Amino acid sequence: MYLIIKRVAAMVAASAIVFAFSMSTSQAEVKDWPDLYDPFTLHTLHLEMNNADLNTILNDTSFDIEVPAWFWAEDDNIEVDKILISVRRKSATALTDGNPPKVSFKLDINEFKNDSGGASSWHGIKKLSLENGDDMDVVSEGFAWYLHRLASQSELDYHSGLASWVNLYINEQYMGVYVNVEQPDEQYLSNRGLWEGADDTWLYRMSDIDSPEVKEAPLDASGNVIDSPASASLCYTPFKDKDRCGTPDDFKDQLNSQINMQGMLTFGAVSAFHYSPDDLFSKGKNFYYLDYSDAAGFKREYMQWDLDSAFGSLDATANMYNQAKDTHDAYEKSLVEADDAPFRQEYSEIIQFLLDGPLNEAGLLADLQSFDNLLSA
């Protein structure tokens, strides 16, 4: 299966050469979320901006500069649906085998919502994250997201972000195939019925170990972020890089009472299939988690983020209970690694369920063939 992924990836890498001769016939009308992220439809997106602005962001290594651009999809009514947005370069490495180089982009739909031509959302979303496939390739990254999607659409209680592939043009110049990854934000949560209001919902991003970055949170009277109740109570390994309050005797009961453990274990299990060296279980980073006030009565949710290195270090003989490559293995060690680990049995059952159902080999091979047909042009 991995060889098939690489073959499709090679086809996509060559697509800039053949694209002028063979436009994809798989275009479809862009619909509202989640149809925008249909993995079996290749949408075409357009940006129109000042050439000087384009050169600025193509060469921006601060990844902070934002420029305005007009944005629309191929099948939108341009006269009606062309909107003014903000564009910046993301921190992925530029692919320099093309002219211009292929960089990743963040499109902020609602940046100019109060100005003429702006919009508060587009097809049910406020931001687009277009990944260029720098660490591996767009097909590997998109397929890894697809594995999470399959698990989240099963009977397992797991909320995954969505992703699909898009063609991107800037000023009528073809930029390549990108992975369009859903951006976790208030809109993302609202679309799933997970947003409980500004006073009761916290969204954190863990881009590095034990360094949560607040994305959504209540503020006190002085405008300072109020930490979530779970952040204060989950003050021990694996949730803190350094144990700050001692592991409780009722460790498993506490986690079950405060965390959607089926969702967290499913996250870890799917990630073991596509192995990424910088993931929740393998390194304790590159994920979002969602907390609520005690009054809301909901448990913490864990959500995948950043799959640009998926399949990169895949070892088919690796133990799925021990994927970590270095000392940052606190989640695996605490939850599933040992035979008597507190969540080993539940994790094993989830892995078997995935193998027998959503991630069965025949189904995945059929889906890969569909992606081959979609993207090989």
Phi, psi and omega in degrees: 000321181297323179295324178295317178302315182293325179295314178298321180299320179296323178297318180294321180298329180272358189295331180297333182284317186265353188298324182297338183260344187212089176290142178297141177263010185261014179294148178213159179301134178285122179251181182286166177307140000267010181298333177302331184256025175296116185289350181257014177234131178258107178272156175243124181248149181233140170235142176229120184212168175298136182299326177295321177296319179299313179298325180297310184283332176297330183254008183281115177259002172274337180061025182245341185287130178243140179230153178279152177203150170274141189225138174199165175258155185308319186262007172286159169280103188303322182296333183258318193259357177291122186233155179271125182228177175250140182233136171221161176277139174271172191279005177294150177294137178289141173268115192260012180278357177246169177226106008283169178296152180268114179243163175277150183230147167248124179254119181259104187292320190261018181299322184246036186295338180264359181255164179299129178091352180276173180213151179279334177199169180220116182051039174084013177225163181246342181216148172238139177243109184257111186263134186270353180082039189289315184284323178234270178189163185292330182289316177299316180295314180296322180291324176298316176299324181295324177300316178295321178300314180300317180295321183287339179268004177270191180282356177289145181273078185220134181249110180252150169290162181251160179205154176209180178254145177223150165272141180236131172241138172236123183052042178069008177259132182288127182258338179128185176268133180237157167269120179267102187259132180297134183268119177294119178200189182301320180296318177304314181291319180297320180300335182256003183071025183256356181270121182254013180103159187296338182268352188231006185233133175237135174233121180244146172246131178252088179278338177220165187298126176053038179227066183294136177250123183285124176256323176219131180192152173293154178242151176277185184297338180265003180086012179270147181293133173266125180289152181288153177303322181293327179297326180284322185276329179270070189253021184229173179300135010264005189281340173238136182300326174241124183301121187252350181215006177085132180293127182288155178296327180263045184311307184295319180295319180296317180294318179297329182279336185248344186231141169287088187290330176297319177295316181296317180292326176295317174308308181296322182292314179296320180298329178294333179290322184253007186017120170237136183289346183238064186235180183304304183279328185279338181208355179074036180208176178061056175207165171250150168225149189240122180243161179227162172291159178300327182293331181290330175076019180250158182265162178297140176243141175250138183225138181295150171207147172066087181247029185286352177247016180299141181071358186293325180238033186296128177237107186295343180262001184293151177282122184291351177265357182212080182267343186297138181260352180220201186281351182273067185240029188298321182293311178300312184296320183284330192252318194222347193293307183285156180302329181256018179299148190299331182243020182298314183295314180298320179296317179299318180295322178293316178301315180295320178299317180295317180297321182280338187235261189303326183251030179292148189300315183298318180294319181293321178295322177295319180293321177298323177296322177296319178294323177302312180297324183288320194254345190294339176290000000 
